[in-house]
Amino acid sequence: MQKRKLKIGIVVGEVSGDTLGASLIRRFREQGIDAEFEGIGGPQMIAEGFKSYYPMDILSVMGIVEVLKDIRKLFAVRDGLVETWTKDPVDVFIGIDAPDFNLRLSKSIKQRQLPIKTVQYVSPSVWAWRQGRVHGIKASIDLVLCLFPFEKVFYQKWQVPAAFVGHPLASQLPIQNPLAEAKQELGLDPAQKYIALLPGSRRGEIERLGPLVLDTAQILQQKHPEYIFLIPAINDARKQQIQALLQTYPESLQTQIRLMENTGSDSKIGRQVMNAADIVALASGTATLEAMLLHRPMVTFYKLHWLTYRIVKLLVKIQYYSLPNIIAGKKVIQELIQSEATPENLAAEIEALMNVEAAQIQAMQHLTMHKQLLSGNSEDPVSAILELVK
């Protein structure tokens, strides 16, 4: 047991990071580690006693061009945290995901020569694109906590300290996951068929992808009126944004859409909606891993600012964009990216998953990958972090 109280800084930028952060805080407490936590966190972390200096949404910016609009605000937040930890240092800083922000923050900590160990929890996709970033990671990060075994192998090649800690969701989410029970838990009719539409949790994503999913719903509503559409809203701001967009569509569509919002502080509505859906259509990102671990048939899509996309295309080194396909090493789910992400294409891919056999085949592939992630020889993240601050 730790003799003195540890002070741990954590920064997250979205719901998935908040989930990981809250889980990590609980693991410290379960192991009897006396620690306090501060930085930038979401409602799940705050519910665990985390002290957040800024709202999590302040970092919810994605895309090269999009970030430029908020660059001064992001620099001010970074500098504010550095000043806080210069006056009263934490023992270790853990950046959870949000690599563009967190790696710069770790670099600033090293440049100031602060007595703070730096950890990146969730590797940036450096194995996929912009591989030159590994040199910056090596210089500014003392330890990378990897969610997948292939990431640790990559870092070992570059002599970067890394630990494969596994993805906590792989063990948290059950192997057996009946759909009817999931519908009942959300207060839905077990006999009703639902399609989950997840345009993303960020303001910019809903601006770009909200019209895509609603146009898709309009197409499907006319051909398959037996389906009801579920859209999650992680907070009141996103709910109002989606409602305002929905008001521009016919009332006949509005009656077929249920906007689902969080009722507690755990921000799990996205997962609950995916779990209760017969078919899931979602923006590409970490949520695709959740849908895979829920074993739900899905299609993923994404659209970036055109200039961001052209830059990304030049830098990407992998064949697939979504985690299920990357983990499988083959196309398990359909990916509709940029110009392919049209309402017509998305509606057609959702229709294909209405075929029971096609849906079952995909669900079985998800189950196989879930078992693979559970069978890996993962390390304990708390132990790996404590090794740094002995």
Secondary structure as UniProt FT lines:
FT   STRAND          6..11
FT   HELIX           15..30
FT   TURN            31..32
FT   STRAND          35..41
FT   HELIX           43..47
FT   TURN            48..49
FT   STRAND          51..55
FT   HELIX           56..59
FT   HELIX           64..69
FT   HELIX           71..87
FT   STRAND          92..96
FT   HELIX           99..111
FT   TURN            112..113
FT   STRAND          117..121
FT   TURN            126..128
FT   TURN            131..132
FT   HELIX           133..140
FT   STRAND          143..146
FT   HELIX           149..157
FT   TURN            158..159
FT   STRAND          162..164
FT   HELIX           168..172
FT   HELIX           179..185
FT   TURN            186..187
FT   TURN            190..191
FT   STRAND          193..198
FT   HELIX           203..223
FT   TURN            225..226
FT   STRAND          227..233
FT   HELIX           236..246
FT   TURN            247..248
FT   HELIX           251..254
FT   TURN            255..256
FT   STRAND          257..261
FT   HELIX           269..275
FT   STRAND          279..283
FT   HELIX           287..293
FT   TURN            294..295
FT   STRAND          298..302
FT   HELIX           306..315
FT   HELIX           323..328
FT   STRAND          334..337
FT   HELIX           338..340
FT   HELIX           343..352
FT   TURN            353..354
FT   HELIX           356..375
FT   HELIX           381..388
//
